[in-house]
Amino acid sequence: MKLKHIAIGAALTLATTALSAEEFYIDVGVDFDSSLNPNTAAGPTTTGWLNELLYNYQSTTVADCGALSLSSGCNINTFGGVNLSGSVADAFNSLGLNGISDLSPQDSLNQIGPSDNNYSQDWGLTFQFNLSGIISGTELITDYDSGAITFYYYDSIEATISDSFTELFTIDVYDTINTPAGGQNLAGILSSVGTGTVNGVMVGDMFNFATGSFNDLITSFVNIVASVDYNTDASQVVITDNGDGTTTLRGNHDGSISFAAVPEPSTIALMSLGLLGLVSTTRRRRK
């Protein structure tokens, strides 16, 4: 099972790196600003065509070694994002440093660029995450190979968390890719969409490519892959040796996320089987 998981992850990584991000739009079911900027993608309740989502967040990372051993390589668990474990007020107070800060391209002065349908004024997007991997090297580079990022929609302060925040979709992270420019991207695949509706729109139909909504595509066995670019401000990372063989790192980050649909999942399956065969053959030879 482990070999199969590695093979499929490797195949998806190859597919992710070979694809370009696709344009998408968001349908929130309400016309918030088309009178100000009519440049929408599919009617007045939608944004314009977007390339990516820009975000910022705070993270806490716990390593299974002391601070002096971090560069040698340690296992880590990293979590953060919007605080949905407390009160509604706690959740909204955490949004300033945890969420989608803007849509890209940006709607500048409600005239230039695609409509954002009054994003961040009448509604917003945020997320939570929990990732596992390793940290190593003198620059303490993180390399994640598992975990999940869950996105939420919010539009008002209600009495409960469930009334204020609606789960949209979850991305399963399977690899970290080092880019030619020297940055790091998380590679992930959309594993599920939420249930229910937002302003009359089914949750799975809020995010849309030209070829269909997220729900339409994943129910048709089309893989939706995500590339999550993240940056860490080293000056804002605090490292604490806990004195018990573990270390905690806390920091602020920003970045962007883009999406693409893999048009031929059968091709990925064939690649996976090919890699699995190669790995299995190698294993037999070692025996």
N, C-alpha and C positions, 0 to 999 in steps of 0.2 A: 504493500500500500504506500509506503514511503517513497519508493522509486516512482510509482505512478504519479504521485503528487508532484514530485520534482519535475518529471517530464512534462506534465501539463502546464506547470508554472513556467517552465523554460519556453514552451511553445507559445504561450500567451505573451511572454516578454518579447519574443521575436516579433510577434504580430503587433504589439503595442509600439515598439520602436519603429516599425515599418510604416505605421499609419500616421496621417496628419490629422490634427484636431478638426472636428466638423462643427459647422455653425449650428446653433440651437436657439430655441426661444422658450420662454416661460409663459404659461397661460394661468393667471390667477383668478380668472372668472369675473373680474370687476374692471371697469374702465376708470382708472384713477387719473390718467393725464393725457389721453389721446387728443383732447382739445388743445393742449399745449404743444404736444409733439405727435403728429399723426403717423410718424415713421414706425409703424408696427409690423410684425411679421405675419400675423394671421388674424387680424381683426382688433378691435379696440380694447379687448380684455387681455391682450398679450404684450410682451415686450417686443422690441425689434430683434433682429438676428444678432446673436451674441457669439463671441469666440471663446470666452472663458469667464470664470468667476474669480474675483480677487478676494483674499481673505487675510485675517490675522487671528492669532490665538495664543493662549498661554499653555505651557505644558509642564508636567512633572514627570521626571524620569528616575526610576529606581534601578540601580545597577547592583549586581550580586558580588561586588568586590569593594575594597577600600579605594579611596580617591587616588592613592599613589599607583594603583594597579590598573586604572582605567585605560591607559594607552596600550597595555598589553593585550587587551581584549576581554570584555565582560558581557554577560547576558544582561539585557535591559528590558524593562516594561515601561512604556510611555503612555500617558493618558492626559486628557484635558478637554477643553472646549467649554460649551455652555454648561452652567450649573443647573441641572434639572433634579437634583437630589433634595433641594430645600424648598423654600416658599416660592410663589410666583414672583415676588419682589426680588428674591435672590437671583432668580433666573434672568430677569430683565436687567438687573444691575451688572450681571456678568457679560452682557452682550457687547459692551463697549470695546472689550479686548478679545472677544471670542465670536467670530461670525464672518459672514460674507460682507466685506467692507464696500464692495461696489461690483457692478456688472461691466464687462468689457466687450466691445468698445463702450465708453461712457457717454451718457446723455449730457452734453455740456450746455448749460443754460437753456435746456429744453428745446434746443434748436438744432444743434450739431450732433450727428451720430444717431444711433437707433434709440427709440423710446425705451425708457426704463420703467414705464408705467408707475412712476412716482415711487420707485424703490427706496427704501430706508425712511420714507415719510409715512406711508400707509401700510407697508408690509416689509418683511425681511426674511432672510435665510440665515441659518446658523447650523452648528454641527457639534457632535461629540466624537471622541475617538479613543481607542485602546489598541496599542501596537506592541509587538514583541520583536526583538532582534538582538544585535550586538553593538557595542561601541568599542572603538579601538583607534590607535594612532596618536601621534602627538597633537593633532588637531581635533581629536575626539570625534571622529566621523561616525555617524550612526548608519546602521544597515538593517532595515526592517524586512522581515520575510513572512509576517503573519499579523493578523489583526483586522479591525474593521473601523470604518468611518460612517456614521449615521447622520444624515441631513434632516433638518426640520424647517418648517414654515411657521412664521408667527405674524400676527397682525394687530393684536390688541392685548391689553391686560385683562384677563378674566379671573374668576375665582380660583381656578385650579390650573395646574400645569397642563393637564390633558386638554383643557379648553383653549389654552393660549398657544400651545405648540403642537403641530401636526407632523408626524414622521413621514418623510417623503421617500427616501430610498437609502439603501446601505451598500457601501463599497467594501468588498473583501480585498485587503491588501495582500499581495503575494511576493513582492520583490521590491528592491531599491535599485534604481538605475542611475549610474553616474553619467552625466551628460558631457559632451565634448567641451562645453564652456566651463566645466568644473563644478557645476551644481549637482544637486541630487533630486531625483523625482521618485515618488512612490508610484508603483504600477499596481492597479487594482481592477477588479471587474465587478460590475453591478450585479449583486446577488439577489436583491429583492426590492420591491416597492411597497410602500405603505398601503393601508386600506382607508376607506372613507372618502370624503370629499372636502374640497376647499372652495368655498363660494360657489358650490354647485358643480365644480370640475372634479372628476375622479383624480385622486392623488397620482396615480400612475400615468395620467395624461397631462400633467402640468409641464413636464420637460419634454421637448419635442425636437427631433431632427426633421429634415425635409422628408425622410423616408418613413416617419412614424414616431409615435410617442415612446417613451421608455418602456411602458407596459406592453405596448404592441410588439415591440422588438424582442423583449426578453421572453414573452410568451410564445414568440415564433422561433425561439432558440437562436436568436442573434445575440452575440456577445457585445455588451457595451463596456468598453474599457475606459479607464480614467487615468490621466497622468497628473499627479499632484506634485507641483514644484514647491519646495519649501526652503526658506532662508532663515538662518538663526543669527541674531545680533549677539556676537560673542560678548560684547560689553554688558549685555543684560542677562547673561546666564550666571546663576549663582550655584556653586558646587559645594555641597556639605557632606563631609565624611561623618556618617552616623555613629561610628565607633563600634559597630557590631558586625563589621564585615560587609556593610552595604554603603552605598553613596547615593545621595539624592541630588539631581540637577534640575533646576527650575529656570525657565527662560521664556522670552517673548519671540514670536515668529511671525512671518508673513509669507505670502506666496500666491499661487494661482492654481486653478484646477480646470482641465479641459477634458472633453469627452470625444469618443469616436465609436462608431458601430463597426464591428468586424463582419464584413459582408458574407464570408463563407466559413461558418463555424465548422463545417465538415473538413475544411482544409486544415484547420487547427487540430481537429481530432486526428487526422492522418499524420500531421507533424508530431503530435504527442505520441502516437503509437510507434512512429519511427524512432523517436528519441528513446522511448521506453525499451524498444528492441535493442537499440545501441547500448543503453545502460545495462540491460540484462545480459547482453553478450559480454560486455566488459566484466561484469560481475562473475560470469561463468569462467572466463579466462583467468581471473584472479584466483578462483578456486583451484 
